């Protein structure tokens, strides 16, 4: 994750009844001149489940319930993606067209996004995710959410979480109408790292003078993990967990805690030196 010599120490990670032990690689870094950044993935990191398909179904039920007849086609599209017939970008565009249609007015999009964000906060956000964002902010760090989620609803979810900075998948608009087409890259994998670099330039932040801590659940974010100064695997998939333990990354598991609607965090991962 950079060019400086790391310093090793062991850490013990307590997650409810789970205990994971790894070695943490701490960088010897120069004092940064920019406010440090804490970058969070969204789906299955801050949230319990993904957000894209649920958003489409949520929007279809509220706006055009008859579109739910296309659900079997959506499932078929997902199978085509798994088989390598479609790219993720093509899949998302096709799903959007089926469940939302070819054009949705800005006001309707805003209403749908706000309603979905409120719904997500009460049903689909880890309580410990909210606590972690608050802790990073209290420590003086600038919080960013970087996700493959589309900006038109990602911004609404981020707002519910008290986060103003987002990097996500942009959509093409026709005047005031949202279209199914994605503008530029789907913010996923290597593209997410490139889009974060572009965001830094837009914010006039010198990458060499800012400390970046990155949180994610999936190995698809390996390019961003390696680009960041500090990697935190949250609710990791088996593949990511193996990589995290091998490389000495911090590991958090929030999956034993309840959703935000059920109250205070109960299984916040704790990291202590041994």
Secondary structure, DSSP 8 states (H G I E B T S, - for coil): --SS-EEEEEEEEEETTEEEEEEEEEE-----SS--EEEE--TTTTBSS-SHHHHHHHHHHHH-GGGGGGHHHHHHHHHHHHTTSS-HHHHHHHHHHHHH-S-EEHHHHHHHHHHHHHHHHHHSBBHHHHHHHHHHHHTT-EEEEEEEEEHHHHHHHHHHTT--EEEEEEEEEETTEEEEEEES--S-THHHHHHHHHHHHHTT--GGG--EEEEES-GGGHHHHHHSSEEEEES--HHHHHHHHHHT-EEE--TTS-BGGG-S-S---EEEE-
